[in-house]
Amino acid sequence: MSHKVIKQVSLSFIFLFFLINLFSCGSEEVSTYHDQTLSTSSESDEAFDTAGSAPPASITWKSCYQNYECGLVEVPIDYQGPSLETIQIDLVRIPASTDPSLGPLLINFGGPGASGTEIVSMYGSMWEFAFPEFDVIGFDPRGVGKSAQVQCPFEPDNDQQSVFEEGEDLSELYKQAEEYAKGCIEMSGDLARYIGTNNVARDMDRIREALSVDQITYLGYSYGTRIGAVYASLFPDHVRAMILDGPVSPTDHVSSFTPIQGQGFETAWSRFAQSCDNDQSCPLNQYGGAEEAFNIVDEILKVSNFLVDGGRELTRGEFMLGTASALYSPFTWPDLINGFVAMIDNGDGSIHQELADQLAGRREDGSYDNSQAVLFLVNCADDPKRPSKEFIKEAVDKVADQLPHFGPAIRGDTGCAGLEESIDPLLIGQADLEIPALVIAMEGDPATPIAWGPGLVDSIGDAVLISSDGDGHGAFLTNSECVTEVVFRYLTELIVPENGWSCEEP
């Protein structure tokens, strides 16, 4: 018992460090391993027969990152077709330190586009401390990292996020969007069509099979909750326990154009602003409060950009993107405050530029990772609809009108323009699980609003929803101490809290 008490107290410090450094660069060894070239395989007698069925999956592990293990699992690009073409899914495993163990814990960090192998390997000591009972497994979903990375054209204006006012002519924007979509297909091939969440869930079961276990424990953050919901639908007997943190709506597709997520960011901004206004020491009070500081900066950016270290300029769109980025966690609220002070007092947009770059996947050398390509292709592969340009523009304008702070940044949303209809749209059905899945929502979550929680629970069926009154995107191990304690009991002892359980943060 004393071990668990010490563990809970210590975790708050460890995960604060994890959160602050989540998007930092990895070690040299991480880069060395992930710089190797992995090829797809289209001719293998041992891969798939002409009906497209797969032989038992396997993994050959090798030592990596000093004490960990790395491996590859071969999967078909198309599980439902006759093609023999395969790709390899990249894995890293941190072995359990207890004997017996509780088996494999697969983790997905969201996106779509986050590399599970990089995050697990970079913060290995943290995972070892948090989950000694499990074999912690990070994997790069198809199209991500070294799992047959998809690519889309790089646009020279990626550094200039645009905003649009109501009534602007977007015909040129749609033309560019269609060219971009065409380039994604040309550069990524068939994988661009088969990158959807259904196949990611099927890949996860190939991983389970290769591990030679009947069941897995799964932890999915944000978009990872969608993966988990599909996996529970397709493979309910193979789930030991499932945590879905930061629930994504199963019905709000790209083509839905609902204001719910945008309102999540508006709510998060209001909670940040109120927190600052209630604190006499908050530096933004010298300008009349957080809301007035936002308006001052926004009005300046309507006329001219802010200078940024390295010769770049912060645009109005990047200001909104940087502000949204800082709202992902209360631990980055101080950066948001400092960014406003730097812009208003010194005309320096560097802090907000860095925040925007983190969300956009921009590296220090000016290149971009493929997270935006994955985001586009996965969300559109999951979406069963391709509405007309006229419908998109009208729907986006209606949403933007409801978002006073972030509306102009989304008026340029062109949906899935230029992509053909999905061949395998998202599939989430009722699941009959050994124990209910645990869905976690935060009142102040900007990216996955708490309103999405009940919808995901209803879609899965066999699930319970718990919540916290805290702020930030995601709760377990990050922004909520009270939720974290409950989830540890669920993970290790299979104790399921009551549906509707909630807590207040200290």
C-alpha positions in Angstrom: 0.0 0.0 0.0 2.8 2.4 0.8 4.3 1.9 -2.6 1.1 3.1 -4.3 0.8 6.3 -2.1 4.4 7.2 -2.9 3.7 6.5 -6.6 0.7 8.8 -6.8 2.5 11.7 -5.1 5.6 11.4 -7.3 3.7 11.1 -10.6 2.4 14.7 -10.5 6.0 15.9 -10.8 7.0 13.4 -13.5 4.0 14.1 -15.7 4.3 17.8 -15.4 7.8 17.4 -16.9 6.4 15.0 -19.5 3.7 17.5 -20.5 6.1 20.4 -20.8 8.5 18.5 -23.0 6.0 16.4 -25.0 6.9 18.1 -28.3 10.6 18.5 -27.7 13.2 16.8 -29.9 14.2 13.2 -29.1 17.6 11.8 -28.3 20.2 11.0 -30.8 19.5 7.3 -30.4 15.8 7.9 -31.2 16.8 9.8 -34.4 19.2 7.0 -35.4 16.7 4.3 -35.1 13.9 6.2 -36.8 16.1 7.4 -39.7 16.4 3.9 -41.1 14.6 3.1 -44.3 11.8 0.6 -44.2 10.3 -0.6 -47.5 6.8 -1.9 -48.3 6.5 -5.4 -49.5 4.3 -6.4 -52.5 5.7 -9.8 -53.3 5.9 -12.3 -50.5 4.8 -15.9 -50.6 4.5 -15.9 -46.9 2.4 -12.7 -46.6 -1.1 -13.2 -48.0 -3.0 -15.7 -50.1 -5.0 -14.6 -53.2 -8.1 -14.1 -51.0 -6.3 -11.5 -49.0 -6.2 -13.6 -45.7 -3.1 -13.2 -43.5 -1.0 -15.9 -41.9 -0.2 -15.6 -38.1 1.6 -12.3 -37.4 5.0 -12.3 -35.8 7.6 -9.9 -34.4 11.3 -10.3 -34.3 12.5 -8.1 -31.4 15.9 -6.4 -31.3 17.5 -4.4 -28.5 17.1 -0.6 -28.8 17.2 2.5 -26.6 19.6 0.7 -24.2 17.0 -1.4 -22.3 14.0 -1.5 -24.7 13.0 -3.6 -27.6 12.0 -2.6 -31.2 10.2 -4.6 -33.8 8.1 -4.6 -36.9 4.8 -6.2 -37.7 3.7 -6.8 -41.3 0.2 -5.9 -42.2 -1.8 -5.7 -45.4 -2.5 -2.3 -46.9 -6.1 -3.5 -47.6 -7.6 -6.1 -45.3 -10.7 -6.6 -47.4 -9.2 -6.8 -50.9 -7.1 -9.3 -52.9 -3.9 -7.2 -53.0 -0.7 -8.8 -51.6 0.8 -5.4 -50.9 1.9 -5.0 -47.3 3.5 -2.4 -45.0 5.3 -2.7 -41.7 4.1 -1.2 -38.4 6.9 0.1 -36.2 6.9 -0.8 -32.5 8.8 -0.2 -29.3 8.3 -2.2 -26.1 9.3 -1.5 -22.5 9.2 -4.8 -20.8 7.3 -5.1 -17.5 9.4 -5.2 -14.3 7.0 -7.3 -12.4 6.5 -11.1 -12.6 3.9 -12.0 -13.5 2.9 -9.0 -15.6 -0.5 -7.8 -16.6 0.4 -8.2 -20.3 0.8 -5.6 -23.0 -0.4 -2.0 -22.7 -0.8 -0.4 -26.2 -0.8 3.4 -26.2 -1.9 5.8 -28.9 -1.2 9.5 -28.3 -3.7 11.0 -30.7 -3.4 13.2 -33.7 -4.1 11.6 -36.0 -0.3 11.7 -36.6 1.4 11.2 -33.3 4.3 8.8 -33.3 3.9 6.3 -30.4 7.4 4.9 -30.8 9.0 8.3 -30.3 6.9 9.3 -27.3 7.3 6.0 -25.5 11.0 5.8 -26.2 11.7 9.5 -25.3 10.0 9.2 -21.9 10.8 5.6 -21.2 11.7 6.0 -17.6 8.4 7.7 -16.9 6.4 4.7 -18.5 8.6 2.3 -16.5 7.7 4.1 -13.3 4.0 4.5 -14.1 3.3 1.0 -15.5 5.8 -1.5 -14.0 3.1 -4.2 -14.3 2.7 -3.9 -18.1 4.7 -4.4 -21.2 4.3 -0.8 -22.5 4.1 -0.7 -26.3 4.2 2.3 -28.5 3.4 2.0 -32.1 3.4 4.2 -35.2 0.0 3.9 -36.8 0.0 3.3 -40.5 1.2 6.4 -42.4 2.9 7.8 -39.3 6.7 7.8 -38.5 8.3 4.7 -39.9 5.1 2.9 -40.5 5.0 3.6 -44.3 4.8 7.4 -43.8 2.4 9.2 -46.1 3.3 12.4 -47.7 1.5 15.4 -49.1 2.8 18.4 -51.1 4.7 21.0 -49.1 3.3 24.4 -49.6 5.7 27.3 -49.5 3.1 29.3 -47.5 2.9 26.7 -44.7 4.6 29.4 -42.6 1.8 31.8 -43.3 -1.4 30.5 -41.7 -4.3 32.5 -43.3 -7.6 33.8 -42.0 -10.6 34.8 -43.9 -13.4 37.2 -43.3 -17.1 36.5 -44.2 -17.8 37.0 -47.8 -14.3 36.6 -49.1 -13.9 34.8 -52.4 -12.4 31.3 -51.7 -12.3 30.0 -55.3 -8.5 30.1 -55.4 -8.4 28.4 -52.0 -10.5 25.5 -53.2 -8.4 25.1 -56.3 -5.3 24.8 -54.1 -7.1 22.3 -51.9 -7.9 20.1 -54.8 -4.3 20.2 -56.1 -3.1 19.4 -52.6 -5.4 16.4 -52.4 -4.3 15.2 -55.8 -0.7 15.5 -54.7 -1.3 13.5 -51.5 -2.6 10.6 -53.6 0.3 10.8 -56.0 2.9 10.9 -53.3 1.3 8.4 -50.9 -0.2 5.8 -53.3 -2.8 3.3 -52.1 -2.0 3.9 -48.5 -3.7 7.3 -48.7 -7.0 5.5 -49.4 -6.5 2.8 -46.7 -5.1 4.9 -43.9 -8.4 5.2 -42.0 -9.1 4.3 -38.4 -10.8 0.9 -39.2 -7.5 -0.3 -40.6 -5.5 1.1 -37.7 -7.7 -0.9 -35.4 -7.1 -4.0 -37.5 -3.4 -3.4 -37.4 -3.6 -3.3 -33.6 -5.1 -6.7 -33.6 -2.3 -8.0 -35.8 0.1 -6.6 -33.1 -1.9 -8.5 -30.5 -1.6 -11.6 -32.5 2.1 -11.2 -33.0 2.5 -10.8 -29.2 0.8 -14.2 -28.8 -1.7 -12.9 -26.3 -5.5 -13.2 -26.2 -6.1 -9.7 -24.8 -4.6 -6.3 -24.7 -5.0 -3.3 -22.4 -5.3 -0.1 -24.4 -4.8 3.6 -23.5 -5.9 6.1 -26.2 -5.7 9.8 -26.0 -7.8 12.2 -28.2 -8.0 10.6 -31.7 -6.7 7.5 -30.0 -10.2 7.2 -28.4 -11.6 6.7 -31.9 -9.1 3.9 -32.6 -10.1 2.3 -29.3 -13.8 2.5 -30.0 -13.4 0.8 -33.4 -11.1 -1.8 -31.9 -13.8 -2.6 -29.2 -16.4 -2.9 -32.0 -14.3 -5.2 -34.1 -12.5 -7.2 -31.5 -14.4 -7.1 -28.2 -13.1 -10.4 -26.9 -9.5 -9.2 -27.2 -9.9 -6.2 -24.8 -8.8 -6.7 -21.2 -9.3 -3.0 -20.3 -9.6 0.2 -22.3 -9.1 3.8 -21.3 -10.3 6.5 -23.7 -9.1 9.9 -22.6 -10.3 13.0 -24.4 -13.2 11.4 -26.3 -13.6 12.2 -29.9 -17.2 12.3 -31.3 -17.9 9.2 -33.4 -20.4 11.1 -35.6 -18.8 14.6 -36.0 -16.9 13.9 -39.3 -15.0 16.5 -41.3 -18.2 17.0 -43.4 -20.3 17.6 -40.3 -19.0 21.2 -39.7 -20.5 21.4 -36.2 -19.4 24.2 -33.9 -18.8 21.9 -30.9 -15.0 21.6 -31.2 -14.6 25.3 -31.9 -16.8 26.1 -28.9 -14.4 23.9 -26.9 -11.6 26.3 -27.7 -13.8 29.3 -27.0 -14.7 27.8 -23.6 -11.1 27.1 -22.8 -10.2 30.7 -23.7 -13.0 32.0 -21.4 -11.7 29.8 -18.5 -8.2 31.0 -19.1 -9.3 34.6 -19.3 -11.4 34.3 -16.1 -8.4 32.7 -14.3 -6.2 35.6 -15.3 -8.7 38.3 -14.5 -9.3 36.8 -11.0 -5.6 36.9 -10.3 -4.4 40.4 -9.4 -0.8 39.4 -10.3 -1.7 38.4 -13.9 0.3 40.7 -16.2 -2.6 41.0 -18.7 -4.5 43.0 -16.2 -2.3 46.0 -17.1 -4.1 46.0 -20.5 -7.6 45.7 -19.0 -7.6 41.9 -18.8 -7.1 38.9 -21.0 -10.0 39.7 -23.4 -8.7 43.2 -24.0 -5.2 41.9 -24.6 -6.6 39.5 -27.2 -8.4 42.4 -28.9 -5.4 44.6 -28.9 -3.2 42.0 -30.6 -5.9 41.0 -33.0 -6.5 44.6 -34.1 -2.7 45.1 -34.7 -2.5 42.0 -36.8 -5.3 43.2 -39.0 -2.8 45.9 -40.2 0.6 44.3 -39.9 2.4 41.2 -38.7 4.7 40.9 -35.7 8.4 40.2 -36.1 9.7 36.8 -35.0 13.2 35.6 -34.2 14.9 34.3 -37.3 13.4 36.7 -39.8 9.9 35.3 -39.9 6.6 37.1 -39.2 3.7 36.1 -37.0 0.4 36.4 -39.0 -3.1 36.7 -37.6 -3.8 33.1 -38.4 -0.7 32.0 -36.5 -1.6 34.1 -33.6 -4.9 32.3 -33.3 -3.1 28.9 -33.8 -0.6 29.8 -31.1 -3.3 30.8 -28.7 -5.2 27.6 -29.3 -2.0 25.6 -28.8 -1.4 27.1 -25.4 -4.9 26.3 -24.3 -4.2 22.5 -24.5 -2.9 22.6 -20.9 -2.9 25.0 -18.0 0.8 24.3 -17.7 1.3 26.4 -20.9 -1.0 29.3 -19.8 2.1 31.2 -18.6 3.5 31.0 -22.1 0.3 32.4 -23.4 0.5 35.3 -21.0 4.2 36.0 -21.8 3.3 35.9 -25.5 0.7 38.6 -25.2 3.1 40.8 -23.1 5.9 40.3 -25.7 3.6 41.3 -28.6 1.9 44.3 -27.0 5.0 45.7 -25.2 7.8 44.8 -27.7 6.1 43.9 -31.0 7.7 40.4 -30.7 5.6 37.4 -31.8 8.3 34.8 -31.1 6.5 33.0 -28.3 3.2 32.7 -30.1 5.1 31.6 -33.2 6.7 28.8 -31.3 3.4 27.7 -29.9 1.9 27.7 -33.4 4.8 25.7 -34.8 4.3 23.0 -32.2 0.7 22.5 -33.2 1.5 22.6 -36.9 4.4 20.1 -36.7 7.1 22.5 -37.7 10.7 21.5 -36.9 13.6 23.8 -35.9 15.1 23.5 -39.3 11.9 24.8 -41.0 10.7 21.5 -42.3 7.4 20.0 -41.2 6.6 16.5 -40.0 3.8 14.7 -41.8 1.2 15.2 -39.0 -0.9 17.5 -41.1 -0.9 15.1 -44.0 -2.0 12.3 -41.7 -4.7 14.4 -40.1 -6.1 15.3 -43.5 -6.0 11.8 -45.0 -7.2 9.9 -41.9 -10.1 12.2 -41.1 -11.2 12.1 -44.7 -10.8 8.3 -45.0 -13.1 8.1 -41.9 -15.7 10.5 -43.4 -18.5 8.9 -45.6 -19.5 12.2 -47.2 -18.1 14.6 -49.7 -20.4 17.7 -49.7 -20.3 20.3 -52.4 -18.2 23.4 -52.2 -21.3 25.5 -51.7 -22.4 23.4 -48.8 -19.0 23.6 -47.2 -18.7 27.3 -47.4 -22.2 27.9 -46.0 -21.7 25.5 -43.2 -18.2 26.8 -42.3 -19.5 30.4 -42.2 -22.3 29.4 -39.8 -19.8 27.8 -37.5 -17.3 30.7 -37.7 -20.0 33.2 -36.8 -20.4 31.4 -33.5 -16.7 31.6 -32.6 -15.7 35.2 -31.8 -12.0 34.4 -31.1 -11.2 31.6 -33.5 -13.8 32.0 -36.2 -11.7 33.7 -38.9 -9.1 30.9 -38.6 -11.6 28.2 -39.7 -13.3 30.1 -42.6 -10.7 28.6 -44.9 -11.7 25.0 -44.0 -12.2 23.2 -47.3 -13.1 19.8 -45.8 -12.1 16.9 -48.0 -12.2 18.8 -51.2 -10.4 17.0 -54.0 -10.5 13.5 -52.5 -12.7 10.7 -53.8 -15.3 9.2 -51.5 -14.0 7.0 -48.7 -13.8 3.3 -49.5 -13.8 2.3 -45.8 -15.6 4.9 -43.7 -15.5 4.9 -39.9 -17.1 1.8 -38.2 -18.1 2.0 -34.6 -20.7 -0.4 -33.3 -21.9 -1.7 -29.9 -19.3 -3.7 -28.0 -19.8 -6.4 -25.4 -16.6 -6.2 -23.3 -15.3 -8.2 -20.4 -15.3 -4.9 -18.3 -16.7 -1.6 -19.6 -14.4 0.8 -21.4 -13.5 3.9 -19.3 -14.2 7.2 -21.1 -12.7 10.3 -19.5 -13.6 13.9 -20.2 -12.5 17.3 -18.9 -14.8 20.3 -18.5 -12.1 22.7 -19.8 -10.8 20.5 -22.6 -10.4 22.7 -25.8 -9.8 20.0 -28.4 -12.2 17.3 -27.3 -15.1 19.1 -25.6 -16.8 17.3 -22.7 -20.0 17.3 -24.8 -18.4 14.6 -27.0 -18.1 12.2 -24.1 -21.7 10.8 -23.9 -21.8 10.3 -27.6 -18.7 8.0 -27.6 -20.1 6.1 -24.6 -23.4 5.6 -26.4 -21.7 4.4 -29.5 -19.6 1.8 -27.7 -22.5 0.8 -25.4 -20.4 -1.1 -22.9 -18.6 2.0 -21.4 -18.7 4.4 -18.5 -18.0 8.1 -18.5 -16.1 9.9 -15.8 -15.1 13.5 -15.7 -13.1 16.2 -14.0 -13.7 19.9 -13.6 -10.2 20.7 -14.6 -8.6 22.3 -17.7 -6.5 21.0 -20.5 -6.6 18.3 -23.2 -6.6 14.9 -21.6 -6.8 14.0 -17.9 -4.9 10.8 -17.1 -1.2 11.4 -16.2 -1.5 14.9 -17.4 -4.0 17.5 -16.2 -6.0 15.6 -13.5 -4.7 14.2 -10.2 -8.1 12.9 -9.1 -8.8 11.1 -12.4 -5.4 9.6 -12.5 -5.9 7.8 -9.1 -9.2 6.2 -10.3 -7.7 5.1 -13.6 -4.7 3.4 -11.9 -7.2 1.3 -10.0 -9.1 0.5 -13.2 -5.9 -0.5 -15.0 -4.3 -2.7 -12.3 -7.3 -4.0 -10.3 -10.1 -3.8 -12.9 -12.2 -1.7 -10.6 -14.7 0.2 -12.7 -16.1 3.5 -11.4 -19.7 4.4 -11.6 -21.0 5.9 -14.8 -21.1 9.7 -14.3 -18.5 9.8 -11.6 -16.8 13.2 -11.4 -14.2 15.0 -9.3 -12.9 18.4 -8.6 -9.3 19.2 -9.0 -7.3 20.3 -5.9 
